[in-house]
Amino acid sequence: MHPADFIPLYARIQRFLRDEIASGRLQEGDRTPSEPELAERFGTTRATVSRAFQDLVFEGIIVRRAGSGTFVAPRRISAPIDLTHVRSFEEQLAATGAAIQYELVGFSRRQASPSEAETLHLDGDDNLYLLDRLRVVAGKKMSLESRIIPEELGRHMTLDMLQTKSMHRILADDFHLPVHRVEGKIRADIAKPAIADRLEVKRGSPVLIRDYVLFSADRRPLVSGESIYRSEFQIDYLVQQAN
């Protein structure tokens, strides 16, 4: 008996589709063979093909669209997180060879809310700047970055800085305030209408949100905010036991 005979049919169908995508015979956005076509090709039932599709959908390799069929999913963009160094999202992506461009959405000044003043250690009547910009990777709007910046820093930030540099680089290069510590959390949500329109995704589609505060070496909070990522983005990380 051939070793392939021991592989479940649904797994053989998955391997076939993975190979088609990896070879480039199926490109991003292409329609995959239908359930009846694959069932006939592999001499099995549509239920078995459906099982194969379910796993691939869960892994983000294909997407199913009601009434249209099954398609190759957009390529995921991965950012490895090095837990031993403080690096920006842009630096993490640069390690994979990807390049980021910025589209400025807004940069405005207003009074800090009580919670914002508490987070950034401001007085209650202090002002701050609100920065919104899109990160664009390979022509795709990958994330919406919203930053809350104390007025003493924000009033000195130029259009050139905001359109060309990560916030980490702005703080380090232009203010001599390298980020020493990042406190944050990651959560899942759905894209509200305004966010969906900015990221050019379907309303209600899944998004990943990172909330964080950037600190200087003397534990001074420099900037707070959140980044909202479309579902093609994934975070890779490694945790290792210290010797």
N, C-alpha and C positions, 0 to 999 in steps of 0.2 A: 504493500500500500504506500502511495506517495505521501510524504510528510504534509503536503498541502491539504490532503484529505482530512487531516485532523483539525484543520482550522474551520471554525463555524462559518457558515455561509455569509452571515451578516458581516463578519470580520473580513472576509474575502472581498465583499462588495465595498467596504470602507477602504481597504487597501487599494482596490482598483481606482476609486475616486481620488484618493490621496495622490496616487501615482499620476493620474491625469492632470491634476492641479500642479504638482511639483514639476512635471515635464513641460508645462506651459500649453499643453493641448487644451486645457480648460483654463481660461483667464478669469480674473476678477469680474463679476457681473454676468458671466456666461451662464446659460441655462444648462443644468446637468441632465443626463439621461433621466427619463421619467421612471416612476415605479414600475409600470408595465414593461417598459423596455429592459430595465435591469432584471426584473423577474424572469423574463424570457431568456435573457443572456446567460443567467446563472442557473436556470432551471429550478427556480424556487417560487415562493409565493410573494404577493405584494406585502404581506404582513412582515416577512423577513426583511424585505427592502426597507420598509418603514422603520423597522428597528435599527437598521444601519444608519438611516438618515437621522434618527433621533440623537444618536451619539455625536454625529458630526455637527449637528445644529448646536448641541450643548457646548462643543469645543470651539464654536465660532468659525468653523471651516465652510459651512454652507448656511444659507438662509432659506426659509420656506415662506412663500407669499401666497396667501389664499387666493385662489382663482387664477394664479399666474404660473405657479410651478416652483421648482427648487433651483437656486442659483448659487454660484461661488461667492462666498462672502468677501467683503473688502479685506484687504491684507491688514493684519493687526500690526500696530506699532508698539514695540516693546522698549521699556526703559529699565535697565538693571539698577537696583538700589544697593549702594555700597554702605552698609551699616557702620563701617569704621571711619567714614569721612563725611563731612558736611558738603554736599554738592547740590547744585541747582538741578531742576528738571532738565534744563537745556544742556548742562554738562553731562548728565546721565545719558541723554539721547545722543550727544556728540560721540560718546564712547562706542555707539553702535554704527557710527558713520552718517547719521541723519543730520540734516541742517534745519534750523528753525528760522522762520520769518515772523514779524509781528505786524498786526493790523490794529492801529489805535482806534478804540471805540469811543472812549471818553476820558477826560482828565479834568476834574472839577474840585472846587474848594467849598467846604461847608463846615458847620459846627459839629463837633464830635457828639455822638450820643453817649449816655451814661455808661453803657457797656463797652463802647469803643474806648472811652477815656480810661476806664478801668484796665482794659487789656493793654493799652499802650502807655499807661502811667501818666496820663495827661490830666490837667486841671479841667473841671467841668465845663468851663466856657472857652476852652481851646478849640482852634480850628484844625482841620486836617484836609488831606487831599484824597480823593477817590479815583483810582486808576482802573480802567477796564480796557483790556486788549486781548486780541485773539492770537493764539500761537498757531502758525500754519506750517505743516510738515508735508513735504512732497505735494504741495498744492491743495492739501486738505486741511480744513479748519479743525484742528485736533482738540484744542481746549480753549476755554474762556477764563482768563486770569483776572481776578478782581482783588485789588490791593488797597489797604487802608494805610495811609502814610502820614506821619506827623507833619504839621505845617513847616517846622524848622528844616525838614528834609525836602518835602514836596515842592516848596517854593523855589528851590534851586535846581530842580530837575528840568532838563531841556527836552524839546521835541526829539532831537537827535538821540539822546539817551534812551527815551521811551520806545523809539522805533527800531533800535539796533541792539540793545543789550538786555540780558536777564537782570532781574532785580538784584540778585547776588552780585553780579558784576558792577552794576551801578553803585551799590553800597561800598564795595571794596575799592573800585577804581576811582570813583569820583568823590567819595566822602571819606575814604580811608577807614571804613567800618566793615571789615570782613565779618561775614556771618559765622558765629562760633557755635551756635546751638539752634536747633529747630524743634519746636514742640507742635504736634499736630495729631490729626486723626483722619481716617479714611472711611467714607461711608458711601452707600449706594442710594440712588434716587431715580426718579423719572424726569425726563426733560420737560419742564414747563414751557408754555408757548414762546415766551421771549427768549429763553435759552435755546430751544430747538431751532428757532429762526436764526439765531446767531451762529450756531454750529452746523446749520443746514442738515439737520436730522429730523426724523419724524417726531411729532409731538407725542409725548408719553413713552418714547424709547428710553432704554436704560442709560444712565450716566454714572460716572464715578466722580466723587467729590473729595478733594483734599483740603481740609482746613488747617491753618498753621500760623504760628507766630515765629518770626525770625529774631534772634537775640545776638547782641554783641558779646565780646569776651567778658565784659563786666556785668553780664546778665541784664543789660538794658534792652527792652523791647524796641525793635527798630521799625518793623512793618508787620501787619497782620493781613489776613485775607483768605481767599479760597480759590482753588482752580477746579473747573468743571470739565471733565474729559468725556468725549464720546466713547461708545462702547468698543471701538476697535483698539483702544489703548489698553495695555496690560502692564503690570509691574512685576518684574522678576527680582527675587531676592534670595539670599542665602544666609542662614543662621547657623553658626558653628560653635560647638562647645569649646570654651577656652581651655588650654592645657593647664 
